[in-house]
Amino acid sequence: MRFKLFLEKFDGNSEKALIDVATEYKDRTDIFVHLSDLEKIGIYPMSDFNTPVGVYTYPIKFVYETLTAGDDLPFADDRFHFHVLKANSNIKVWNLDDRYNSKHFDTDLEKLIKFNQENGSDATKEELQRIIEDSSTKAIKKSPSGIMWYILKESATMFNKHKSGAQNKRVYSNTPTLLWNYLIRVVLGYDLVNDTKGYGIIHPSEPLQAFFTSSRGYERIILGDHSASSIPERIGNALKNGKYDTIPDDYKTDEQLVRVVKQVNPYYIKYIENPSDAVIKAAVSVNPKVIKYVIEPTEEVQIIAVKQDPAVIDIIDGPTERVLKLAGK
């Protein structure tokens, strides 16, 4: 299996805040929100999370209810952009609730067993049988969907473990999270996995969420800032966490960085690569002590700092004679 990396650039930017978009679409069951630092959206095969690779989202109603209650979204709420996705009408949806019954379970299990018989090995056949036998007791959620989720997760790890003996080494050699996606998307045929009842089957830390298994499951209808009013805080968090490179270029402007050091924290000047004179002046004007993080500050910047606190003369890199005199040295 060669998983196609899909990154789509989108021109339909929106000036609306996420809460306004959520209010507009809150009654739509086919609308979802994906949060990201990127203006592009797609499947990233090299995932660090213990979940199938996919485009992860929140149902729009959940976004509306969360934001109007004054709460943050459980995960990725600090990302710079929000993408509003409309599920395509012709897709197959796996609803992880009572709509997925024992009949669906039996059909999917039959597909999985057949796939392994045709592509695996004697070892994977034996191991799959053990996983199925253990599933009713080891699955976190004791429901048809919860048990199937457990079987798929364990199978993906097991298939990868026994890849050397598999008939189809190309598929079985993929990482467990890619294999997990493949089993859901290709073997069972699902385009969207939906835990809208909040059972926590996809992940217990985010009980209510959904994900698309590929780009064919959705159409992006809106790209927006998340949100304009909190951009300085988001830039500040990225700086503090050593993620300067993840900040979009549009947010590395003097205007935005001045807002960060003035409104969030002047000490964030030390995380900014090659800050401009305007950004340095803004930071020093808020707290003159941050001048110690400025390499060879201009005389004008030195004067701004010393006028506020003469004691900072001792931490200035290369003070000029004029500044020394101003500080009483």
Number of C-alpha atoms within 10 A of each C-alpha: 13 8 13 12 12 14 14 12 11 14 10 10 13 15 12 16 15 25 18 13 19 26 16 12 16 19 12 13 13 14 23 28 27 22 26 19 19 17 20 14 21 18 19 16 18 10 14 9 8 11 15 25 24 24 21 20 23 25 25 27 19 18 23 20 16 16 16 14 9 8 10 13 16 13 12 12 15 20 22 25 23 25 26 26 23 18 20 15 9 10 14 15 15 20 17 25 18 11 11 15 13 13 10 15 16 13 11 17 17 12 16 19 17 14 14 21 15 11 19 23 19 14 13 22 16 10 17 21 14 12 18 20 12 14 19 18 11 14 18 16 17 14 18 21 24 21 22 23 21 22 24 23 22 18 24 22 18 18 30 21 16 18 19 15 16 23 16 16 17 13 19 26 18 21 19 23 23 26 25 24 27 24 21 22 19 13 17 19 17 21 26 26 21 22 24 19 14 17 18 18 24 23 14 11 10 17 16 21 24 26 22 26 24 22 19 13 21 23 13 19 15 19 25 21 23 23 20 15 10 13 20 22 16 23 27 27 18 20 21 15 10 11 13 17 11 14 18 15 8 9 15 17 13 16 12 16 25 23 20 26 24 21 14 16 16 25 22 20 25 18 17 18 11 12 18 13 14 13 24 26 24 21 29 26 20 18 18 26 21 21 29 18 17 19 11 14 20 16 15 11 22 27 23 18 26 21 15 15 14 17 15 18 24 12 14 23 16 16 18 15 11 13 23 17 10 15 17 10 10
